[in-house]
């Protein structure tokens, strides 16, 4: 079995543009879905903070 740590000293190889574009598109879509989910869900930290402030008054 070859030692995988010997490959760490090797120079980095360039990634094909098609693969790079696909990965960046997938990351952008995941970020979009996370932002949309945040818009339609409750911010639990804010809810707890506002409830505790109202109870103190």
C-alpha positions as a Markdown table, in Angstrom:
| # | Residue | x | y | z |
|---|---|---|---|---|
| 1 | Unk | 0.0 | 0.0 | 0.0 |
| 2 | Unk | 1.3 | 3.4 | -1.0 |
| 3 | Unk | 1.8 | 6.1 | 1.7 |
| 4 | Unk | -0.7 | 8.9 | 0.9 |
| 5 | Unk | 1.3 | 11.4 | 2.9 |
| 6 | Unk | 4.0 | 11.4 | 0.3 |
| 7 | Unk | 1.5 | 13.0 | -2.1 |
| 8 | Unk | 1.2 | 16.1 | 0.1 |
| 9 | Unk | 4.6 | 17.5 | -1.2 |
| 10 | Unk | 3.4 | 17.3 | -4.8 |
| 11 | Unk | 2.3 | 20.5 | -6.6 |
| 12 | Unk | -1.4 | 21.1 | -6.9 |
| 13 | Unk | -3.1 | 20.2 | -10.2 |
| 14 | Unk | -5.5 | 22.5 | -12.0 |
| 15 | Unk | -9.1 | 21.6 | -11.8 |
| 16 | Unk | -11.1 | 21.5 | -15.1 |
| 17 | Unk | -13.2 | 24.5 | -15.6 |
| 18 | Unk | -16.4 | 22.4 | -16.1 |
| 19 | Unk | -15.9 | 20.8 | -12.7 |
| 20 | Unk | -15.1 | 24.1 | -11.0 |
| 21 | Unk | -18.2 | 25.7 | -12.5 |
| 22 | Unk | -20.4 | 22.8 | -11.4 |
| 23 | Unk | -19.1 | 23.0 | -7.8 |
| 24 | Unk | -19.5 | 26.7 | -7.7 |
| 25 | Unk | -23.1 | 26.4 | -9.0 |
| 26 | Unk | -23.9 | 23.7 | -6.4 |
| 27 | Unk | -22.5 | 25.9 | -3.6 |
| 28 | Unk | -24.6 | 28.9 | -4.9 |
| 29 | Unk | -27.7 | 26.8 | -5.0 |
| 30 | Unk | -27.1 | 25.4 | -1.4 |
| 31 | Unk | -26.6 | 29.0 | -0.2 |
| 32 | Unk | -29.8 | 30.1 | -1.9 |
| 33 | Unk | -31.8 | 27.3 | -0.3 |
| 34 | Unk | -30.3 | 28.2 | 3.1 |
| 35 | Unk | -31.3 | 31.8 | 2.7 |
| 36 | Unk | -34.8 | 31.0 | 1.6 |
| 37 | Unk | -35.2 | 28.6 | 4.5 |
| 38 | Unk | -34.1 | 31.3 | 6.9 |
| 39 | Unk | -36.7 | 33.7 | 5.5 |
| 40 | Unk | -39.5 | 31.2 | 6.2 |
| 41 | Unk | -38.4 | 29.9 | 9.6 |
| 42 | Unk | -38.3 | 31.4 | 13.0 |
| 43 | Unk | -35.0 | 32.8 | 14.3 |
| 44 | Unk | -35.1 | 30.9 | 17.6 |
| 45 | Unk | -32.4 | 33.1 | 19.3 |
| 46 | Unk | -34.4 | 36.2 | 18.6 |
| 47 | Unk | -37.6 | 34.6 | 19.8 |
| 48 | Unk | -36.0 | 33.5 | 23.1 |
| 49 | Unk | -34.4 | 36.9 | 23.5 |
| 50 | Unk | -37.7 | 38.8 | 23.0 |
| 51 | Unk | -39.7 | 36.5 | 25.3 |
| 52 | Unk | -37.2 | 36.9 | 28.1 |
| 53 | Unk | -37.2 | 40.7 | 27.7 |
| 54 | Unk | -41.0 | 40.9 | 27.9 |
| 55 | Unk | -41.0 | 38.7 | 31.0 |
| 56 | Unk | -38.6 | 41.1 | 32.8 |
| 57 | Unk | -40.9 | 44.0 | 32.2 |
